[in-house]
Amino acid sequence: MNQRNSIKRLVLVVVCMIFLNHLHGQELSISNLKETYQVLADTSFVKTVNIKVRAQEAAYQFPIIYDTELETVTDIQVYEKKGRRYKLTQPSIREEEIKLEYITSKKLKSILIPSETEVNIKYKVKCDELMYFASLPLFSNHAIDTLSYDIEVPGSFEFVYNTIHTDSLAFLTIDTLQLDGAKRFLIKTKPKNLEPDLMSLFGIYRNMKSPLMRTIVLPTDYKGQERKYMNDWYLTNLEDTRGLNHLVKNKIDKLTEGLSDPIEIIDVLYGYVRSNYKYVAIEIGMGAFIPTPINEVYKNKQGDCKDLSNFISQALEYKGIETRLALAATHSHIADCDFPSLSSANHVICLAYVNNEVIPIDPTDPIHQLRTPVQSLQNRTLLVVEPTGGDFYKMEAFGPVENLIQYDIDLDVASDMQELSGTFKVAYNGISGNFLRWTYLNSDQEQMNKSGLKHYESVFDQEHVSGLSIVKEPEAISTSGEIKVAGKIFKDGDKRLLFIDFIPPLFENEHRGKLLQGTFVGAPFKKEVHLRIRLTEPIEDFKEVDRSVTEEGVSFKLHVSNTSEYVVEYTYEFLFDALFIDENNEKITSHVLNTFNKVINEPIVYKKKNI
């Protein structure tokens, strides 16, 4: 969704690939993985890991990745199987720092495991921040026979969980035991085996719809008030990050001098932050969740979503505009932010309140238009952090009509019928052209036209496009150009065969013939395409082509006719009122795509009119 996130992902993938080379490309065969969690009265917790790995053909490095700001790894033990018994060995352990621009507190411990050796690996991880115990993955990049979690919490705490995407699990059992002064939760499953997702090594679950147990451990004083507990925890951690110094106040005053309209003030400060602050993700201990102090953000002119949102929130509060920070989950995240757990959120934005209007502000999205929903958060739940205990807020989604895409194409047939040439105009309204805005971001006119040519040649099935003109406006993108199409009319006596397989596709930013469940479309939209072809010879009327498919959320209407003896017209309207291809619209969408492809791949047959 976000280009910055895409770059971040690419860098992380490269680094993770280096780590995975320790495994020599092997998928480990694990007979049993058990993690035991013990929550302590001082709000720290200890995780004990016990993993049995079957013998591998080649030697490999078993990785343990941990956060040095929050976690301490101790008591690493490796037992090699000798006959029927396991014998404690002295393993070779190498430690490396993981240094990225935005991850500076992670370390990797690599345990060398010899080839053809079955091992039992044990180690402990202690963490002083209880809120960091936020999830239990029910999936793995390796084949695991049995995955077990054993959680023990003292009587002064509550363990609350919410499990998502469990359909793919062969089984899942959860038992609760009441102990003397404590509770114990026993969770057992055969985890879903996934293709390696290198981001998941760092607990970053992007574009995954896999089984996950989201968790939160809270004092019994907050029993039944998980949302309030997380809200209060976050609000408490925010306190030390806030408070503007005189330099920041002076800058804000200068930027907003003479302005009294709250919307104008928001617009100016929003533009200032997006234009002058560099996006740098911070993944250092609790800095992955808690913002950097505001005055440091101003001094360094950089930060990530929580830093910049916190900064603009305080700047607006200083100007008398009510704001809140909101934890959120973009569409690329594994879960919605509808359960109070750190695992539910991968994003933070600011909400401003003006005359009973909620105005979302996402300073890390450079193409977001003020007073509209944030594209990556459409229909998503936000946990609004506020003094009254926190609240869930549902972000609105765009409607398909406001995201109208209109194509007008006028072509003339050459005298020898070997070529069609003419002009086309396209208008992308609302956010329907946001996929292009990302491509054109920070591009000059020459760069825009160069990338635009590549795009429209793809749209028109690699036909020749030239003379491109692209205009970016706040609420629309307009494009015009010239097009030449070769070899689409064939003669057969007085019959003519006209192919229109170069017509723009229904989904312009997706090039697959079939869209699978989980495909993120970007936004609801409506698309209207009108193609006129002027012929060099009169033709007889031919049988019109009409196709129509309508179901809830998806509709398609297509019409082909000759509006005069010299003009053939092809029009279609396509409406898609959803953000994703899912179980509700996959079948109808595939049907529409098949109908569309069948029509455009069959020629229009007409006869030359005798005069």
N, C-alpha and C positions, 0 to 999 in steps of 0.2 A: 504494500500500500504506500508506505513512505519510502522515498528514495534513500533517505539517510539510513533507515532501517535495513534496506536492501544492501547498502554498502557495508553496514555494520555486520550483517549476516555473512557477506562474502568474506570479510576479514576473519571472522570467527571460524568459518568453515575451513579456511586454509590452516589456521592454527590447530583446529581439532584434528584435521587430517594428519598433521605432524604427530599429534599424540597417538592417533589410532595406528600409526605405523608401528608402534610398539607391539600391536597385536598381530602384525604381519597379515592384515586383511582378513583374519579369522573371525568367525562368529563362534564365540565360546559356547560350549555345551555345559549348562549348569544344572546339576541335579537338584540343588536346594539353595535357596537364598532366604535367610531370615534376618530381619532387622528388629532389634528390641529397643524400645524407647522407654526411658525412665525419667519422668518429670520430677524435678526436685523442688522442695519448698521455697528455695530462694529464686524461683522462676528461671532457673537454668534447666537444661536437660542433657541426658547422655544417650547416645545411640551406639548400640553394639551390633556390629555386622558379622554375620557368620555365613560364609559362602563356600559351597562345595563345587569345584570345577573338574569336569572329567578331563582325562588326558587328551592333549592336543598333539598333532603331528609335529609341529614346530615349536620351538621355544617362543615365549611371548612376554611382554611386560604388562602386568595387571595394574590398571591405573586407579588411584584414589585422588580425586580432585576435591579440594576443600578451600574455605575462605579463611585466611589467616587473621582477619579482623574479628571474626566471630567464632571460629571453630579451632579446636585443638585435636590433633590425631595422635592417639597413643596406643600402646599395647598391641602393636602389629605382630601377629604370630602366623606362621605358615607351617602346616603339617602336611608332609608328603605321605601318600599311602604306600605302605610296604606290606605286601601280602594282604591280610585282612585288617591290618591296623594302620593308624596314622601316627607318624613319628615327627616330633617337632624338629625343625631345621633352622639354620641360620641363613635367612634369605638375603640376597643382594637387593638393597633398596636405594634408589636414586631419587633425589628431590630436585625439582626444577620450579622456578617462578614462571607464572604465566603473565607476560607483560603485553598488554594491548593498550590502546589509547584510552579505553573506557573500562578495562578490567585490570586492576593493579594489585589486588589483594588475594588473588587465587594462586594456589600452589598445586603441583602435581607430584605425588609420590608414586614411583614406578617400582613394582616388585617383579624381579626376574623369576619366571617359572620355567624350568627345563622342559624339553620336549618329552612326550610320552610319560607324563607324570600327573597323576591325579592328586589334587591338593584340596586342603581345607584352609581357607584364609579367614583369620579373625582380626578385628581391630575395633577401637572405640573412637567416637567423635564426641567431644564435649562442646556445647554451645551455651553461651550466657544469655542469649536473647530468645525467650520462649516463643515470641511471635514468629520467629524464623522456622518453627515447626509448623509448616503451612500446607504440606501435601504429602500424599503417599501414592506414587505412581503404580498403576496396575498394568504396566506394559514394560517391555524391555527390548533392547536392541540385540539381545542374545536369546537363545533358546533356553528357557527355564522350566523345569518340570513343576516345581512348587515354589511359590513366593509367599512368605509369611511375615506378618507384622505383629509384634507383641508390644502393646502400649500399656504402661502402668502409670497412673496418676494418683497423687495423694488425695485424700478426702476433701481437702480444701480447694480442689480444682475440678473443673468440668472439661471433659473431652467431647467436642462436638464435630461432626463430620457431615459432608455432603458428597455423594458419589455420582459422577457423571459418565456418560458414554460407556455404559456397562454391557451393551448388547453383544459385543464381540467376545465376552468372557465365557469360557466353558463352565466355570463355576465361581462363586464367590460366597464365602461364609464369614459371618461376623458373630462372634460370641462375646458376651460380657460376663465377667466374674466379679462378684462383690467380695473383696478381701477385708481384712481387719484394718480399717483406716485407709483403704485405697480401693481403686477400681482397676480392673484389667480388661483390656480389649484384645481379643485374638482374631486376627484377620488372615484368611488363607485363600489363595486363588492360583489358578494357572494363568499367568499373565499373557496378555496379547503380545505376540512377537512381531516387532516392527522392523522395517528396513532401517538401517542406521541413520538417525537424525543427529548430526553432530552437535547441534545446539542444545539438545537435551542433556548433554554432559554437564552443562552449566545450569540446568534447571530452567531453560528457556524453551517453552513448548510452542513453537510457531506453526500455524497452519496444520494443527493436529486435531483430530476428533477421536481421541483415544481415551480409554478408561482411566479416570483419575479420582482419587479421594481427596477432596479439599478439607483441610482441618483447621481447627483453632482450639487452643487450650486457654481457659479463662478462669479467674477466681470464682468461687461459688457465690460471692456477693453479686456477680453479674449473671447468675443462672437465668437462662431464657432471654438474655439481652446481649447476644453475640455482636449484633450490629453496634450497639452503644459501646461495648467494650473496645472494639477495634477503633471506633470513632474517637473515643477518649484517649486511647493509646496514641493514635496518630496526632491528635490535637496537642497532647502533652509534648510530643517530640518536635512539633512545629514551633513551640514557644521560643526556643533558643535560636531559631533561624530568622526571626522577624525583628522589626524595628529599623526604620530608615535613618541613616545618618544625614547630616546637613548637606553633604555633597549630592546625595541621591535626591533629596527634597528640592534642592536648587535646580537640578536638571529637570525634574518633573514640572516644576513651576515654569521654567523657561519654555518647555515643550508645549504646555497647555495655556500659555499666557493669552488672555483675552477670550478664552473659551468658557462657556457656562453650560452648554448642552451636554449632558452625560454621554450621549451617543458619539458626539464629536470627540470628547475626551477619550473615550474607549478606543475610537478609531485611530487617533493620533498615537496613543501609547502602545496600542497593539502593533501598529506599523513600525514604531520605533524599535520595539523588541525584536520583531521578526527581521528587520533590516540590519540591525547593528550587533546582534548577539549570535555567536557561533554555537551550533549544536554540538555538544560533547557529552556523550552518555557517561554517567558516573555509576560504576558498579563496585564500590569499595565498602564492604561490610554493610552496615545499616544505611550507608550512603546510597545503596541501591534502592532504598525506599524513602529515606528522609532527605528533604532538600538541603542544599548548601546554604549557609547564611546569606541573606539577601544582599548585604553590602559587599560580600565577596563576589557574588554573581555580577553586581554592577561594576566592581573594580576589574574583574577579569573578562567581562563581556562574553561570557560563555556559560553553558549549562545544558541540562537535559530537560525533559518535559516537566518534571516536578520543580526543578530550579526556576525555570522561566515562568511557569504558571504561578509559583509562589511569589516571584518578584512582581509580576504584573498585578496580582491580587492585592499586594500591599500598596503598590503605586496607585491603584484605583481607590483603595480604601482611604489613602491619604487625601485624595481629591473628593472624598465624600460619597463615593459610589460603593454600595454594598456588594460584597463578593464572597465566594466560598471556593475552596479547593474541592475537587471531586476525583476520587479514584475510579479508574475505568479500565475496560478491556476492549482493545481494538478487535476487528473481525479476524485478525490473524492469530489471536490468542486462543488457547485451548478451551477457555471457559468464559462465560459472561461474568460480570462483577455483581452477581445477584446473591452471593454468599460472602459473609465478612471474613475473608482470609487473604493473606498476602498473595497466595497462589491465584486468586481471582482477578488480580489487576496487573496490567503491564503498561499502564499509562496514567498520567495525571493531567487534568486540565483545570481551567478557572471558569467559574460561572459568575456572571455579573447580573445584578437584579435592578432593572430600571422600569418604573411604572408597571409593576406586576409582570414584566416580561423577563424571562430567563434567557440570557445571552451567553452562549458557549464561546469560550476563547481558548484556542489551542495554538500557543505561540510557536510550536514546533512544526506546524503545518503551514507552509508559506503560501498555499493556494486557497486556504479556507476563506470564505467570504463572511464578513461580520453579519450577524443576525440570521444565520442559516445553520442547520445542523452540521456537525463535523462529519465528513464523509465516512471516516473509519469507525465512527461510533453510532451510526444510524441504527435505531431500534435496540441499542444496547443499554444496559442498566449501569447507572453511576452511583457510587456511594459518596454522597455529599457530606463532607466533614464540617460539622458546625457545633456550636456550644450546647445546643439543645439535645444532643445525643446521636446525631447522624440521621440521614434519610436516604432512601433510594429514589432515584430520579430516572425516568425513561427518556432517552434522547429521541427526538422525533426523526422520522425518515423523510426523504424527499419523495414527492409523488412523480409518477411517470410523465405526466403531461408537462410539468415544469422543466423536465429534462428532455425536451423535444429535440430530435435530430432530423433535419430536413435536407434532402438532396434534390436538386433540380439539375437534370442532365439533358442537354440539347445536342443532337448529333445529326450530321448530314452525310448521306451516302455518296461516295465518289462516283463519277460517271461510269467507271469500269467495275463498280461494285466490289472492289478489292479492299476498300477501307471505309471506315466511319470516322469522322472527325468532328470536333465541336468543343463545347465548354461545359463545365460543371460548377455548381455552387453548393456549398455545404454550410449549414449553421448548426452549431452545437449550443443549445441553451442550457441554463442551469449548470449542473456539474456533469452533464453527459460527455463533455470534452475534457474532463479532468485527467484522463489517461494521456491526453496530448499535452495538457498543461505541464505535467511532470516531465514529459519529453522536452518541452520547450523552455523549461525553467532555466533561467540565467543564460538563455541563448539569444544571440542577436538575430536580426532579420535574416541574414544569410544562412546562419546555422539552422534557424527554424525552417526555412524553405528547403534546405538540404535534407533534413530529417523528414519533413513533410512529403517530399517527393517519394522517398522510400515507403512511407506509410501509404500514400494513395496509389502507388503502383501495386502494393499488396491488396488494397481495397478493390481495385479494378482488375484483379487477377493478372497482374504483371503487364498490363497494357501500358503504352507509352503516355506519360504525363509530363507536362511542361507548363511554363508560364505561371508558376504557382504564386499566389498571394495569400498570406495568412495575417489575420488581424485578431489580436487578443484584446478582449474587452472584459470589464469586471464580471459581467454576467453571461458572456457568450464568447465563442470562438467562431470566426467566419473565415471560410477558405474558398477561393475560386481558382480555376486553372483551365488548361486546355488538355484534351485527351484525344489520342488516335487509337482506333481499334481495328485490327487487321483480321481478314479471313473469317467473317461472320455471316456472309451471304453466299449461298450456293445456288446455281441455276440447274434446273431439270426441265428442259423444254420451256413451257410457259409457267411452270411452277418455280417458286422461290422458297428456300429454306433459310430462315433468319435465326441465328443463335444469339441469346442474350445472357450467356453464362458469365459475363464480365460485370453484371449488376452488383452493387455493393451488398455484402452479406448482412444477415440480420444482426449478428453480434460482431461488431467491428474490432473490438479489442480481444476477441477470442478466435483463433484460427482453426480450431478442431471441428471436425464434422459432427462429433457427438460430445455433448457436455456432461460430465459426470457429476454425481452428487458431491457437494462441497465446493464446487466452482464458485468463486466470488465474482459476481457480475460488476460490482462497483456501485450501482445505484439503479433504482427502477427507471425505466425510460420508455419513450415512445419514438418510433422511427418511421418517417414518411419518405418514400423514394418515388420520384416522378421522372421517368425517362421518355423522351420524345425522339423518334427517329424519322427524319424527313427523307423520302425516297426520291429517286430521279425519274421514276416511271409510275404511272397510275396503276393501282391494284384493285382487284375485286374485294368486296367485303369478305372477311373470313370469320369463322366461328370464334366468338369471343371466349376467353379463358377466365373463369372465375373460381377462386378457391377461398374458402372461409373456414377458420377454425377458432372457436371461442370457448374458453373455460375460465373459471375464476382465476384472475391474476395473469392470464396469458391470452392474447388474441392476435389473429393474423388474417388479413384480407388482401387478396391479390387480384388484379384485373389487367387483362391484356386485350386490346382492341385496336382497330384502325379508325381513328376519329375523322379521317378524310381519306380520299383515294391516294393521297401522298404521305400520310402520317400514320405511323404505328406508335401507340402509347402503351407503356408498361408502368403500372403503379402498384405499390404495396404499402400497407400500414402494419406495423408490428408493435405490440404493446407488451411489455414485461414488467409486472408489478411485484418484484421481489428483489432481494439482495443476493440470494444464493440459488443455485440449482439444488433442490432438496427432494425428499421423498414425495412431496406434494405436487411438484411441478416438473419433475424429471421426465415423466412419460409424455405429457402434453408438449413439452419443449422439444423432445426428440421427434415427436410426430410433426410438429411445425417445421422443424429443420428438414426432415425428410420430404415433406410436401414442397417446401421452397426449392430444395435441390433438384427434385424431380422436374418441376416446372422449368427451371432455368437451364436444365441440361437437355430438354426436349426442344426441337426447333419450332418456331412459328411457321406454319406452312400456308402460303398464299399464292394467288395466281396473278400474273400480269394482266391488266385489263386491256382488251382489244379496243382500240379507238377507230 
